[in-house]
Amino acid sequence: MHDLTALRHLRDRRERRARRRQADRRFGARLLAAAGVAAVAAVAFGLLLTLIEGQWRPLSRLDSSAARDLHQYALRHRGWTAVLHLLSDRIWDPVTLRAAVALLVVWLLYRRAWRLAAWAAVTAVAGGLVGLLVKSVVGRARPVLQDPVAHAPGYSFPSGHAMTATTSFAVFMLVLAPLLPRAWRIAGWCVAVLCVLGTGFTRVALGVHWFSDVLGGWLLGLAVVALTAWAFEAWRADAGRSRTPVGDGLEPELTEATPEPRPRTR
């Protein structure tokens, strides 16, 4: 009887070790994927910047034709232009989105999700600072159009609206996904992507950004989110947290009474 119990315990330990190794491999794969997304986005952003600085003709023609055609449409349809202003200057404005992220951080602090609150705040602040730095270094002029329907200060590349929308809506979904019913999460991600794409479209349609500015904002925002998410996942691994699918959010434990991991007992 004693031998059977010992064998059962040995088998259980082996199974637990095998499950941990499998979980570690999956966690490592997810960390590697996050780093890969950041690297791909950063390389694509660098390539785009090189093409812009080198005035690559196909890209220049695309920028010019998009700005010209959308500007002509905006001049002929003032009601459409008013909707674009509402979306760009109020709903998807960087100040609005950053204020929403700030409220989310306050709520996370109230929920005692300290590290998730820090991740959201760092992602938003890092995105804003990196965008301003790149704008200053590149110094690209905004489109100059006859009879413009909108004006914007500062340099053009990358689009601050597009970058802020990318980081902000990623923060919203990666934080709040665990609170949504599983059937609604795909819909939530679709709405977030549509908002990001819509933000970029309004900036080009209003004539305050080139298309490549918006593309650069999307890529740089994606790189920032991927890097900070990678760092958060690395912390989860160190804290002994299990692997979770990206669609379930960064911290599924947010639905629990105590989202933070309890200290390990020796």
Buried (B, 14 or more C-beta within 10 A) or exposed (E): EEEEEEEEEEEEEEEEEEEEEEEEEBBEEBBEBBBEBBEBBBEBBEEBBEBBEEEBEEBBEBBEEBBEEBBEEBBEEEEEBEEBBEBBBEEBBBEBBBEBBEEBBEBBBEBEBEBBBBBBBBBBEBBBEBBBEBBEEBEBEBBEBEEBBBEBEEBBBBBBBBBBBBBBBBBBBBBBBBEBEEEEBEEBBEBBBEBBBBBBBBBBBBBBBBBBBBBBBBBBBBBBBBBBBBBBBBEBBEEEBEBBEBEBBBBBBBEEEEBBBEEEEE
